[in-house]
Amino acid sequence: MSGLDEGAIVEAVDICRDYPAKDGDVVQALSNCSLSVEVGEFVTVVGPSGCGKSTLLNILGCLDRASRGRYRLAGRSIDGLSTRDWEKVRRRQVGFLFQDAGLIDGLSALANVTLALEYRGRPAAERNRVGRRLLEEMGLGGRTNQPVERLSGGERQRAALARILAISPPLLICDEPTASLDEDNSIRVVEILNDLCARGHTVVCASHDPLVIQAASRVVTMARGRIVGSDA
């Protein structure tokens, strides 16, 4: 890939990520990884544990910076941004779904969803209306006031998806989102991710789950810190 693709929401070119080793040497977690993802794609990244999947997703989601290479998200170059501007891009453009859902225990499902809207200064009435609607869409209409620690694993993941939808990010980064779920809940989460793509969101997901892999519009294979294949 010689240049940046003007039509891509994610465009990474020759991304490398180095970490210092204890002996003073350098460990290269990613080596010259190039990936272009179009709006509405569902891309699943596969490969053995330790191959660099999570490292790549962290860079694409602006949780980490590349050591070298070029990266543009939603048409904006990320290279050289100040930490403040870099974090602003992440908050506006990216939502995250992790294996543990990342909800705040002690708060209700509704409070977890509306918290993201509170940070954006939305009025309380609007926050509650949007939060209840999204939880209803996720099949959690009867669980809105339940503390999230009382929800099942599948319910927690759906509550996390409702929280993401509250801010409606263009890009959704998922790292093993179904790893702790049973088959029925995994199917439900995959259906929601597919629906998000149909509505114009973009999903980039690392997973070992055959359900997630089969649902993807494209599968990207990694090995030893490199992208070694991409199949539609």
Beta strands, then each sheet from edge to edge (+ up, - down):
strand 1: 8-20
strand 2: 26-38
strand 3: 42-46
strand 4: 68-73
strand 5: 76-77
strand 6: 94-98
strand 7: 171-175
strand 8: 202-206
strand 9: 218-223
strand 10: 226-231
sheet 1: 2+ 1- 4+ 5-
sheet 2: 6+ 7+ 8+ 3+ 9+ 10-
end
